[in-house]
Amino acid sequence: MTTMVAGGALRARPRPGGDVATRSTDLDAEQAVKEVYDAHYGMLVGWTTKLVSDPDLAHDFVTEAFVKLLRHWDTVIEPRAWLYTTVANQVRDHWRKRGREATAYERLQAGQRDPDVAPLQDQATTLSVREAVESLPPRLRTPVLLHYFADLTVVQIARQLGKSEGTIKRDLYDARHKMAAMLEGVR
């Protein structure tokens, strides 16, 4: 890694149509992002695949995050933490969309179902850790994903989310408490 990436020293993003020095800075940013890509792409795709259970979708999310990183390079202090946060937001949006789709599908099915037919299996017996994390409110879910699944520190998460370290610690505590209650008795 170069000092530019590891040390967090970033160059200002050049304006379109700039002079030779500006184009050189643009190439420096591309090279720095390439180095971050080489160092983190595989791990980030693996992490994302575990969250969405779809390798192709995971590659799409991670690739989009790197495209955004190149666009926002001049404002990014910690590229790894920024990438994980960006992908976590994409995963959250994906889960939210899937939740709305599932609710609409269940309503459609309920309208077509005979009212005397037994309801679907009780969720308490089928809840997984992933579903417990998905059911957390976004303010708790994102810190859990970043801390326990992306292995970011409390300090990195606080910086990325613009919150204090104490708030992140409290969010993680609250999330653990809620998930423990949800998963109690589930095998």
C-alpha positions in Angstrom: 0.0 0.0 0.0 1.2 3.5 -0.7 1.4 6.2 2.0 -1.6 7.8 0.2 -3.9 4.9 1.0 -2.5 3.6 4.3 -1.9 7.0 5.8 -5.2 8.4 4.7 -3.5 11.4 2.9 -5.8 12.2 0.0 -5.5 14.5 -2.9 -8.2 16.8 -4.1 -10.3 15.4 -6.9 -9.5 17.2 -10.2 -12.0 19.2 -12.1 -13.0 18.1 -15.6 -10.8 19.5 -18.4 -8.0 20.4 -16.0 -4.4 20.7 -17.0 -1.7 18.0 -17.1 -1.1 18.2 -13.3 -4.9 17.7 -12.7 -4.9 14.6 -15.0 -1.9 13.3 -13.1 -3.8 13.6 -9.8 -6.8 11.8 -11.4 -4.4 8.9 -12.3 -3.0 8.9 -8.8 -6.6 8.5 -7.4 -7.2 5.7 -9.9 -4.0 3.9 -8.8 -4.8 4.4 -5.1 -8.3 2.9 -5.6 -6.8 0.0 -7.6 -4.5 -0.7 -4.7 -7.5 -0.7 -2.3 -9.4 -2.9 -4.8 -6.5 -5.4 -4.9 -6.3 -5.5 -1.1 -10.0 -5.7 -0.2 -12.2 -6.8 -3.1 -12.1 -10.5 -2.4 -12.8 -10.2 1.4 -15.6 -7.6 0.7 -17.3 -9.9 -1.8 -17.1 -12.9 0.6 -18.6 -10.8 3.4 -21.3 -9.5 1.1 -22.1 -13.0 -0.3 -22.7 -14.2 3.3 -25.1 -11.4 3.8 -27.2 -11.7 0.6 -26.6 -15.4 -0.2 -26.0 -14.5 -3.8 -22.5 -14.3 -5.2 -23.5 -12.4 -8.3 -25.4 -9.8 -6.3 -22.5 -9.5 -3.9 -20.1 -8.8 -6.8 -22.5 -6.1 -8.1 -22.8 -4.4 -4.7 -19.0 -4.4 -4.2 -18.3 -3.2 -7.7 -20.7 -0.4 -7.3 -19.0 0.5 -4.0 -15.7 0.8 -5.7 -17.1 2.9 -8.4 -18.5 5.2 -5.7 -15.1 5.2 -4.0 -13.4 6.4 -7.1 -16.0 9.2 -7.3 -15.6 10.2 -3.7 -11.9 9.5 -3.3 -11.1 13.1 -2.2 -13.4 12.8 0.8 -12.6 9.3 2.0 -10.3 9.0 5.0 -10.5 5.2 5.6 -11.2 3.4 2.4 -11.8 -0.1 3.9 -14.3 1.2 6.5 -15.9 3.4 3.9 -16.3 0.5 1.5 -17.8 -1.8 4.1 -20.2 1.0 5.2 -21.3 1.6 1.6 -21.9 -2.1 0.9 -23.7 -2.4 4.3 -26.1 0.4 3.1 -26.7 -1.4 -0.2 -27.4 -4.7 1.6 -29.8 -2.8 4.0 -31.6 -1.4 1.0 -31.7 -4.8 -0.6 -33.2 -6.4 2.5 -35.7 -3.6 2.8 -36.8 -4.1 -0.8 -37.0 -7.9 -0.3 -39.0 -7.4 2.8 -41.6 -5.2 1.0 -41.7 -7.8 -1.8 -42.2 -10.6 0.6 -45.0 -8.7 2.4 -46.7 -8.0 -0.9 -46.4 -11.7 -1.9 -47.8 -12.9 1.4 -50.8 -10.5 1.1 -51.4 -11.8 -2.4 -51.1 -15.4 -1.2 -53.4 -14.7 1.8 -56.0 -13.3 -0.5 -55.9 -16.5 -2.6 -55.7 -18.9 0.3 -58.6 -20.7 2.0 -59.1 -19.1 5.4 -59.4 -22.6 7.0 -55.9 -23.5 5.9 -53.2 -23.4 8.7 -50.9 -20.4 8.6 -47.3 -20.6 7.6 -44.8 -22.1 10.0 -44.3 -20.2 13.3 -41.3 -17.8 12.9 -40.1 -18.5 16.4 -39.1 -22.0 15.4 -37.3 -20.9 12.2 -35.6 -17.7 13.0 -31.9 -17.6 12.1 -29.2 -15.2 13.2 -29.3 -13.5 9.8 -33.1 -13.0 10.1 -32.6 -11.6 13.6 -30.0 -9.1 12.3 -32.3 -8.2 9.4 -35.2 -7.5 11.8 -33.2 -5.0 13.8 -33.9 -1.3 13.2 -31.4 0.3 10.8 -29.7 2.3 13.6 -28.8 -1.0 15.3 -28.4 -3.2 12.2 -25.6 -1.2 10.5 -23.3 -1.2 13.5 -23.8 -4.9 14.0 -23.0 -5.6 10.3 -19.9 -3.4 10.4 -18.6 -4.7 13.8 -19.4 -8.4 13.8 -19.4 -9.2 10.1 -17.0 -6.6 8.6 -14.7 -6.7 11.7 -14.5 -2.9 11.9 -13.6 -1.3 15.3 -16.0 0.8 17.3 -13.8 3.9 16.4 -14.0 3.2 12.7 -17.8 2.6 12.8 -18.3 5.8 14.8 -16.3 7.8 12.3 -18.1 6.3 9.3 -21.6 6.8 10.7 -20.9 10.2 12.3 -21.7 9.1 15.8 -19.8 9.0 19.1 -18.0 5.8 20.2 -20.3 5.6 23.2 -23.4 5.7 20.9 -22.0 2.8 18.8 -21.2 0.8 21.9 -24.7 1.4 23.2 -26.2 0.5 19.8 -24.2 -2.8 19.8 -25.3 -3.6 23.3 -29.0 -2.9 22.4 -28.7 -5.0 19.3 -27.2 -7.9 21.2 -30.0 -7.7 23.8 -32.7 -7.6 21.2 -31.2 -10.5 19.2 -30.8 -12.6 22.3 -34.4 -12.1 23.1 -35.4 -13.0 19.6 -33.2 -16.1 19.4 -34.0 -17.3 22.9 -35.3 -20.9 22.6 -34.6 -21.1 18.8 -32.5 -24.0 17.8 
